[in-house]
Amino acid sequence: MDQKGYRRESFQSSTSDEDMLEIAGASVDLPMADDDPPLDREMGGFSSYNGGGINGKTTMMDFLEEPLPGVGTYEDFNTIDWVREKSRDRDRHREITNRSKESTWALLHSVSDAFSGWLLMLLIGLMAGSLAGLIDISAHWMTDLKEGVCLAGFWFNHEHCCWKSNTTFTDRDKCPEWKSWSQLILGHGEGAFAYILNYFMYVVWALMFSLLAVLLVKGFAPYACGSGIPEIKTILSGFIIRGYLGKWTLVIKTITLVLAVSSGLSLGKEGPLVHVACCCGNILCHLFTKYRKNEAKRREVLSAAAAAGVSVAFGAPIGGVLFSLEEVSYYFPLKTLWRSFFAALVAAFTLRSINPFGNSRLVLFYVEFHMPWHLLELVPFILLGIFGGLWGALFIRSNIAWCRRRKTTRLGKYPVLEVLVVTAITAILAFPNEFTRMSTSELISELFNDCGILDSSKLCEYVNDFNSTKGDDLPDRAAAPGLYTAMWQLALALCLKVFITIFTFGMKVPSGLFIPSMAVGAITGRLLGVLVEQLAFYHHDWAIFSGWCDQGADCITPGLYAMVGAAACLGGVTRMTVSLVVIMFELTGGLEYIVPLMAAAMTSKWVADAIGREGIYDAHIRLNGYPFLEAKEEFSHKTRAMDVMRPRKNDPPLTVITQDSMTVEDVETIVTKTTYSGYPVVVSRASQRLVGFVLRRDLIISIENARKKQDGIVSTSVICFTDYCPPLPPSSPSVLKLRSILDLSPFTVTDEMPMEIVVDIFRKLGLRQCLVTHNGKLLGIITKKDVLKHIAQMANQDPDSILFN
């Protein structure tokens, strides 16, 4: 990792991604009391030059009046300092509060500052809800476009096209306004040639949509691919990935998400909607100074935006808040909980106002069950949980192996070809089966559905005996031939979904995993539900059914089994528990099904954790080498700080800067020859007594500015990090005082401190690095990267895999 050089003319980052990762864990700048100016002065912390040696005549220049841009900010692929950011925000808030007592204008400014957070949440909710509605409507229309077009208006999807038709309820999907491609081109829709033409048009449209999606991602916004949740978890933990939540990523992700979903690939829009909502939050943060200039405050906003994303994805505001708390957020104070709730509420209300599906629901697969469940049904529910855990663990291992192969072989060089091949295979295999031809959301809706008298789906083809109907509830009935056909088709659909999702998730198009996982579980649950239903019908005298499932009673609801299976598989893949149950509860609107959902979710998590500890998002974080310190895992090894710190034995000595004996040229040489993000400042090389810590970026910008704007600063000028500099000969050049950029309270640990405590400190304080001392003398440094490497090494993993890729 070579440093390409330090340029005096202008500050320019020149480290590679790997260098930046080393930087990401190598610097800390904790609060400096009065030495760190408040944020409303453009995030100070800049050097003040006190003219020349003991007889210098240069006028004093206060950089706080003319702040330097860039000082106190962070590089790309760097980690923020949570403690410093929170300290700066407290200083800013304290100054605003003190000023509010001086004048009415200052009081109004204080009120507007306090209200700005709620206003920002309102804007995020409105923007996220509007974009979600646009995505839902567009995806629904373009999905139907693969099968035909509406003559009354090409912009209508199949359902909307037939709304004004005079057809009967059973023929509602065969209205004259909607024409399939064979009817439009050949004039009729029957026969083998018409079927082949519809088949061909379905595949062509799918390939066109996926090709356009991957080309847009590759050409304009490479960060728009994938789910986005692993990266958002990493960003919320303090890592900086510039552009990942930018305006181009938002625009391209919104467009390509519609295209990817419409292409029929085995993916969903729910995960990427979290990314879209976080992009909205990040962009809107720039409207408010306190969020634009403080990375920790911005991450509080992004946590709330993630909640809004799940809220519009599933129509589950409370589930969205819990998802943000349980799954993605690293720092979640009580204030963020309230604001997340408000943002999720506004987003759900906005989407409800748009009404994208025309049924006054926020999602396509909203269902309502009315029949209670019996205690003995917990057995099949737990079986579904076991299946969900097994499938989740199998999927994670298979998908990670495929993604690793994509990264390490030539396959990764041809993303467009990969997307087209997977799309072609998916479309060719999906069209013959009506359950895979429809969109995955519609499939889940069918599977969740509780069959009624007017349902025309194959899943509701039973032998009807209306004499035994009691009120509105249909009794358990014998399966008709159409239902047996549907069961075989569902079994084939299950095989396709299980297989193709492994290769789809992680391609260079927006791809969510919530819907494919729910589809796998819902298919399995529906199959099991119908099996139990038929057993109860034909063998109601068995001991397990007697007493609660009499002949002619409606006691088994296959749609409930589908819902429980969906929760089990989603839990097995993501390892969510509380938020998952609440999301599924909000989808169904029934309190009485919480226990089955909890049983399935916990069983799937236990089974999956027994096979592999990581959920799919944590596995992708580790695959990509993001510097993410998982707060849920415990470190139980008996190692000490001296075992992890650098320098180790036979390593070069630690690079340090002395407080008042090095020249500008000496410091520039150190900056040029090393790639570290910061340097300890000591009294002298002989004593190694620690004084503080200074950031590389602040050093470069301050020295560069001093050379340009101050007279007498040359290469031989002494740099002084103390209040009082030692006396110099009269002929000496001016002294450059940089005490104001020095962190006088860097976090330190002793060399004998157990690593389990050090790891806990890194997790809970969000440190980037800490210094190791012995009796006050500096021994070494432990960076976040060192901690991650040590944890990997203790787990018998490759420690060099902790590199940002």
N, C-alpha and C positions, 0 to 999 in steps of 0.2 A: 504494500500500500504506500505508494510514493506520493508525497505532497508535491503538487505541480508548481507551487511557488506562491509567494506573497507579493502582491503588487502595491506599490505605494500610491499609484495614481488613483485607484478606486478599489473599493473592497469588492472582491469577487470570490464566490465559493468555488473551490477547485478540488474538493475531495470527492472520491467516488462513493457509491452507495455503501460499499463495505467500510470505507473509511468513516463515513457518516455514522454507521452503526456503532463503531468504536467510540465515535464522538458522543453518540446518543447516551452512552452510559458513563461518560467520563467527566462530567462536569456538574457541579452543584453551586448554587448561589443563593444561600439562605438569607432571610431578612437581615438588613443591615442597620436597623434602627434609623437614626437620623441621616445615615449616609445614603439612603435610598429615597430619592424624591418621590412625591406622590404622582399618581398616574395622570392627573389632569394637566401635568406639565410635560406631556408627551413621553411618559415613562422614562424618567430621568436615569440617574445612575451614571452620569457622565463626568469626565475628568474636569477639574478646574486647574488652570495653569496660574501659578503664582510666580510672576516674572523672575527669571534668572537667578543666579546664585545669591550670595549674601549682598551683593551690591547691584543686582540686575535692575535696570530702569524700565523694563517692559511693563506696560500697563496690565493690570490684572484682568483676566478674561473669565467671566462666569458662564460656563457651558449650559447652566440651567436656564438662562435667559434665551439662549439659542440652542435648543436641544439637538443632539445629533440623531438623525434617523438611523435605525438599525441597532443602536445600543439597547440592550435589555430584551431583544427579540431572539428568535431561535432559527437555526438552519433547518432546511428540509431534511427529513429522515433523522430528526433529533428528538429528544425527549424533553418535555417541559419540566420545570421545577415547580411542583405543586405548592410547596411551602412559600417560596418567594412570590408566586402569583397571588396567593391568598393574602400575604402580608401587604402587597401593593394595593390590593383592593381594600383592605382595612384602612390603609393610609389615605386612600382616595376618599373613602366614605367618611372618615374622621374629618378630613379637611372640608368636605361639603357640609357636614353637620355644623362645624364651627362657623363657617361663612354664612349659614342660613340665619344666624342671629344678628347679622350685620345690616341686612337690607331686605326689602320685600322681594326684589328680583332674585336674590340669593335663596330666599325661602322657596320661591316658585321653582327655581332650579333644583332644589333639594326634593321637592314633591315630584317633579317630573322624573328625576332620577329613580326615585322609589317606584314610580308607576311604570317605568320603561320595561321592566321585566314582564309584567302582565300584558302590556301592549304587544311586546314581541311574541309572547305565547299566542295571543289572538291572531296575529298575522301568520304565524307558522301554521296554526290550525286551519285558517281559511285557505292558505296556499296549498297545504298538503291535501285537504279535502277536495279542493277543486281539481288538482292534478289527478287524484285517485279516481274521481268521477270521469274525467276525460279519458283516462287509461281504460277504465271499465267499459265505457260506451264504445270506444274505438276497437278494443280487443273483441268485444262481442260481435260487432259488425264485421270485422275482418275475418273472424273465425267462420262466420256464416258465408262469407264471400267465396270461400273455397268450394262450397256446394252449390251456390246459385246466386241470383240477384233479384232484387225487388223491382218490378216494373213501375210501381207507383212512385218510386223514388229510390235511386241506387243507394242512398245513404241510410235506408232502413235495414235493420237486421231482420232475420226470418220472423221472429216473434212480433216485432213492431209492425212488420209489413202486413201481417194477417189480423191485426187488431180490429180493423174496420170491415173485415170480410164477413159475409153472411153464412159462412160454413158452420156446420154443427160442431159441438164441443169435441166429439171424437175425431172429427176430420180437421181440427184446428190447424194442423201442420201442413195441410194440403190445399191451401187457399189459392185461387187462380192468380192472385197478384204476385206470388212467389214462383219463380221459374228456376228449375235446375239447369245446369249448363247444357245437358243433352236436350232438354225441352227448348232451350233458347236457340241452339245451333241446329238440331235435327228436327225439331218440331214435335217430338214425342219423348217420353221418359221411360218407355218400356223396352225390353229386349237386351240382348247381350251387347250390342254395339253401344247402346245408350249407357249401359253400366260401365263399359270400358272407357267411354269418353268422360264420364263423371269421375272415374278413377284417375284418369290421366290429368284432368284439370285440378283435382284435389292435390296430386303430387306436385304439379307445376306451381300452383299457388304457394304451397308449403315451401318449396325450394326458393321461390322468388322472395318470400318474406324473410326467410332465414339468411339468404345471401345479402339482402339489403341491410339486415341487422348487423351481421358480422363485418360488412364493409364500413358501415358508419362507426362502429366501435373501433375498428382497427385504424381508420383514417382520422377520426376527430377526437375520440375520448377513450383511450385504452382502459382507463379506470372504470368505465361504465359496465364492464363485463362482470359475470358472476353474481353472487347474492349480495355481497357488500357487507354482510353482518360480521364476518371475521375481521375485516379491516376497520369497521366502525368500533368493534370491541377494543381493538388495538389503539385507535385514535382516542377513544374515551379513557383509556388507561394513561394517556399523556404523550403518545407518539405523534409526530407530525408527518403527514403525507400531503404535501402541497398539491392542490388540484383535485384531490380525491373527492372533495365536497364542493367543487367549483361550479360555475354556471354552465360551462360546456359539458361537464359530466352530467349535470341535471337535465339539460336539453336532450342530449344524446340518449341518456338512460331512459327518459320518458318515451321517446320515439321508438327506440329499439326494444323496449320492454313490450310494447304493443305488438311489434312485429314478431318477436320471439314467441310470445304466447299464442298469437294467431297462427303461427306456422305449425302448431300441433306438436311441438317438441314436448317431452315429458318434463316440464318445468312449470313453475307457478310465478305469479307476480307479487306474492305476499312478502317474501324476503326482500326483493328489490325495492318494494314500496317503503321499507324502513330506510334504505339508502336514499331514496328520493326525498323523503321527509327530512332527513338529516342534511341533505344538500340545501333544502329550503331554509332550514334553521341557520346553517352556516352563512348563506348569502344574506339573509335578513339581519344577522348579527352586525353586519357592516353599517347598518343604519344607526347603531347605538354605540357611542364611544366606549362605554364601560365594558361592552362585550367584544368590541373590535380590538381593543388594546390589551385584553387579559385572556390568556389561553385557558386558565382554569374556569373562569366564568363562562367562556364559550362552551366548554364541555358540559357544564350544567344545562345549557340550552340544548345541546345535542342529545342529552339524555331524555329531555322532554320531547324533542322532535322524534326520537325513536319510538316513544310511547304513542305519539300521534300517528306514526306510520303503521303500527300494528292495529291501532284503533280503526283506521280506514280500511286496512287489509281484511279484517275479520268482522268489522262492526262491533268491536269489543273494547270500549274505552277503558274499563277497569282492567281487563286482561292486558291491554297495551301498557298501562302503568306498571303492572306486576312483571310483564316481560322485560321492560327496561330495567327494573330493579333487580330481577333474578338473573337475567341472561347477558345483558350488554353493558350495564353501567359499572364503572370502577369506583366512582365517588358519587354518592346519592344522598345528600343532606335532606332534611325534612322540607326545606323550602322548595327544593327541586321536586319532591313528591307532590306538593300542592300544585305547582306550576305544570307538571306533567299531566296531572289530572285535568287541569283546565285546558291545556292544549289538545289532549285526547278528546275532551268533550266538544270543543269547537270544531275539530276535524270531523268527528262523527256527525255533528249537526249539519255541517256544510255538505257532507256527502249525502246525508238524508234529504237535504233540500234539493240536491241535484237529481236524486232518485234514479240512478243509472239503469236499474233493472226494471223499472216500471211497476214494482210490486211493493213499494214503500219499505223495502228491506235494504240493509247495507251490503249484504252478500247474496250470492246466487243460491247458496245451499242452506239458507235458514230453514229450520224445521221446528215443528211443535209436536211433542208426543204427549199423550194424555193417559195412557195405560201405566199403572204402577208395575214395578218389577218385583220378583220374588227372591227371597234370600238364596235359594238354591241356584239361581241364575248367576251368582257370583262365581261359580265354578267355570262356566264358559267365559265369563268376563276375565277371570285370571288367566285362562288359557290364551285368550287374545293378548293379554299383557305379556305372557311368555313369548308368544310369536313376535310381538312388537319389539321386545328386547333382542331376540335372536336376529330378526331381520335388520334392526338398527345397527347392531355390532357388525354383522356381515356386510351391510352396505358401506359403513365407514371404512372398514378394512379394504374392501374392493375399490371404492372410489379413490381413497388415498393412494393405493397402489397404482391405479390408472393415472391419476394426476401426477404422481412422481415419475412415471414412465413418460408422460407428456413433457415434463420439465427436463428430463435427462436424455431424451432421444431426439431424433430429427422430427418426430411427430409434432413437437411444439412449434416448429418453423412453418407449419402449414395449417394455421387456424381456420382459414376459409374452407379449405378442402375437408377438414375434419367436420366442421359444422354441416356442410352440404351432404357428406356421406351419412352422418347420423340422422339428419333430417330425412334423407331419401329412405333409409331403412325404416325409420319410424312411420313415415307416411305410407309406404308400401305395405307394411304389416298392419297398420291401424285401420285403413279404409275398409277391408272386408268385414271387420267386426264393428257393429254399430255402437258398442260401448267404448271402443277406443277411437272411433271416428269423431264422436262428439268431444267438445272441450272437456278437460279434466274437472273443471268446476261443475259443469252440467252433469258429468258422471257421478260426482260426489252427491250432488243434489238428488239424482235418481236413487242412489244407494241409501241415502238418509231417509227417503220418503216413506211415510207410513201409508200403505195402500188403502185407497178408498174405493167406493163403488164405481166412480167415473174414471179412475186411472186407466190409461190405455197402454202403459208400459208393459213390456214382457215380464218384468219383475213382479207384476201384479196379476198375472194370468193364473187364476185359481178356478177350481170347480165351484161355481156359485150355487148356493142353496139359500135363496132369500127368505124362505120360511123360518129359518133359524136366526135371522138378523134381529138383534135386540137394540133398539134405538139407533144411534149413529155409529155404534161400534160393530165392525164386522168380526164374526167369529173366526177362529183358526180353521182353515179350509184345506182340502186336498189340492196338491199342486196339479195344474193342467200341463199338457205337453209343452206349451210355450214357456213355462217357467223352467222346465228341465233344459230346454234349449238355451235359455238365458243363463242358467248355471254353468253350462259348458263354455259359453261365450265369456262369462266372467272369469272362469278359470284360465282361459287363454289370455284374457286381458291382464290378469294378475301376473302371468309369466312375462308378458311383454313389458309391463311397468317395472317389475323387479329387475329385469335385465337391462333395459334401455336407460333407466334413470342413472345407473352407475356411470355410464359414458357421457350422459348429458350434463350433469352437474359439474361445473368447472370449465365448460367451454367458453369461448370468447364472445358470448352473448349474455345478456342479463338472464339469470336463471335462479329461481327460488326453489327451495326444497320442501316448503310446507305442504303445498298442494299434492305433489307426487307421493310424498310419504303418507298423507291422509288418504289418498286414493288406494294405495296398497293395503292399508289397514281397513278401509271401508269395504273393499271387495272381499277381503278375508272375513270380515265381520258379517257381511250380508250372507255369504255362503254358509257360515256357521249358524247364523240366525235362522235361515230357511231349513237347515238340517234339524236344528232343535225344534222348530215349529212343526215339521212333518213328523218327527218322533213323538211329539206331544199329541198330535192329531191321531196317529195310528196306534199309539201305545199309551193312551191316557190312563190306562189302568196300572201302569208300572208304579212302583213305590215312589220313585222320584217325582212323578207328576200327580199322583193321587192326593186329593185334598186341596189343591190350589189350581189345577188345570183340568177341569172337567170337560167332557165332550160338549162342543157348542160354545165354549167360552173363548174370549179373546185374551189369551194370557201371554203369548210370545209376540214381541215386536221386532222383526228382523232389522228394521231401520235403526233401532236402538243399538243392536249388536254392531251395525256398521259404524255408528258414531263412536262406540267404545273402541272398536278396532282402529279407527282413524286416530283417536287420541293415543292409543298404545304405540302405534308405529311412529307417530310424530314424537312421542316422548322417548322412544328408543333411539331415534336418530339425534335429537337435539338435547336430550337429558333434562328437558324442562319438566316441572312438576306442578307447582302452585299456579303459575301463570297459564299453563296448558289447560288445567282443569277449569279455570275461570273463563278462558277463551271459549272452550267447548260448551260451558254452561251458558254463556251469553249467546252462543250460536243457537241453542235449543230453547232457551227461555224457560227451562224447567229445573226447579231446585231439587226435585226428588231423584235426579240422576247423578248427583254429585258423588255419591258413594261408589257406584260402578265406575265412574270416570277416575276417581282417586285410586281405586283398587287396581285398575288397568295401568294407570300412569306410574304408580309406585312399583308394580311388578315389572313393568318394562324397564324401568330405570335400574332396578336391582339386577335383573338378568343381564342387561347390557353392560353395567358396571363390572359384573363378574367376569366378563370377557375382555373388556377394554375400558379404561377409566375415562377416556376422552369422548366428548360429544363431537359432532361433525364440525362445528365451528372452531373448537379448540384444536382439533386435528389439522384443520387447514391453516390455523395460525402457526402451528409448529412446522407444518410442511413449508410454509413461505418464510419461516425464520423471523417472524415479527418479534420484537422484544416485549413480549407480554408476560407478566408475572401473575400467574393464576392465583387468585386469593382463596379459592376453595380447597386447594391441596395443602397438606401439611408436610413440613420438612422435618424429618425425624433422625437425621444422621448426626453422629457425634464428631463434627469437624469444628475448627475454630477459625477466627478471622484471619490468622496468620497463614492458614493453609490455602486460602483463596486469594489473598491480596497480591497485587503486583507492586514492585518487582519480586520475582521469586529467585531462588538460588540460581546463580550463573547468568541472571538477567542483567542488562545494563542498569545503572542506578536510576532512581526516579528523577524525572526532569522537574526542576524547581526553579523559582525566581526569587532572588533575595530582595529584601525590603528597601534597601537604599544604596546598593553598591553595583548595580548593573546599568549599563548604558542602553540607549535606544537600539544601537546596533546589536548588542548582545541579545536583547529580547527579540528583535526581528530575526536573528539567526535561529533562535529556539523555535519561533513560530514557523519558520520556513522548513526546518529540518524535521519537525514532528507533525503528527496529525491529530493530536489530542485536542479536546474541546475546552480544556482549562488547565490551569497550573497552580499547584500549591505555592504560596509565598511564605518564605522562612526568614528568620533573622539573619542567618548566614549559613553558608554551606557547611561550616565546621560544626555549628551548634545544632542545626536542623530543628530549631524550635519553631513551631508552627505559628504563623501570624494570621493567615487567611487564605482565600482562594480567589483567583481571578479568571474570568472567562476569556477564551481565545478571541471570540468575536468582538467583545468589548475592547480588548487590548488593540486589536488591529484597527478598529474604527477610531479609537481615541488617539493613537499614535499618528495615524494618517491625517486626521483632522488637525492635530497639533502642528505637523509639518507644514500644512497648507496655510493655517490661519495665525500662527504665533511666530513672532520673530525670535530668533536665537535657538530654536530647537533643531539640533543637528544630530548626526549619528553618534557623536561623543557625549551628548547630553545624558546626565544621570537621571534614571527614573526612580522616583521616590514614592513609596506606598504608605508613608507615615505622615503625621501632622507636622512634625518638625524634622527637616532634612539636615544631615550633618553639614558643617561648614565646609565650603570649597574654596580653592584659591580664587582671587579676583579675576584671573584670566579665563576661568572655566566658563563653558557655555551655560545657557539657562537650564535650570532643573525642570523636569516634567513631573508634576505632581498628579498621581493617579489614585489617590486614596479613595476617592468617591466611587470608583468601580470595583473596589476590593470588598469581598464578602468577609467580614471580620468574625463571622460565626458559622463556619462550615461544620457540617455534621461529622463528628468523629466518634470512633469506637476504639477500644483497646485491642491489642493483638490477641488477648486471651478470651475475648467474647465468643460464646458459642454461635455457630452459623445459623442455628434455628432462630435465635433472637435477631441476628443481622437480617435474615430473610424477612422476618416479620416487620422489622423497621422499614425495609424497602417497600413492602406491600402497603403498609398502613400510612406511611408518610409520602409515598410516591417519589422517593429519592431517585436521583440519577447516579449518584456516587456518594461514598463516604470515605473519609481519610482514616487511616489506621495509625495510632500513636502508641508509644510506650514511655511512660513517665514524662509525657509532654513532648517527646521527640517524635518527629514524623518518620514512620517506617514505610508506609506504602499507601495504596489506594485500592478500593473495591468498587467497581462500576456495576451498573445493572446488567451489563453484558457478562461480566465475570460471574455474577450470581446465577444467571440463566445457564451459563456453561457448566457451572458447578452442579446445579440441579440435574442437568442432562447427564453429566458424568456419573453422578450418584445413581441415576436410573439406568445405567448401562446403555445410554444413547450416545450418539456422536455429538460431542460438544461443539464441533465446528459447524453444526447445522444451524446454530444461532447466528445467522447472517441474513440481513434483509435481502430478499430476492424479488 
